[in-house]
């Protein structure tokens, strides 16, 4: 699966050298999510994020904007978000907490907000042109 994305994205990144990479980060493809039916694991989503980071290094390191837009299993969603965040900050010393085996919707959202708050996140309203 990751090889397919690499075969498509690598030539595009090298040729067009984007100034910004925007990703509709939907996690409904996780095998526990009844909406997608794709059968992916959270590790696969992390590998896709690592692929984007690696390809970005070959194209002048454009910023990567991830917009959470899908993922409906309350246990799988935080696990997928965790893997992607870890992939994005792999070079930094950030330790992510272990996930409980069962989460409510509110607990999952609270964990994701906590992780984002603990990281340096750029607020687009504060960004300089």
Secondary structure, 3 states (H helix, E strand, C coil): CHHHHHHHHHHHHHHHCCCEEEEEEECCCECCCCCCCCCECHHHHHHHHHHHHHHHHCCCCCEEEEEEEECCCCCHHHHHHHHHHHHHCCCCCCCCCCCCCCCCHHHHHHHHHHHHHHCCCCCHHHCCC
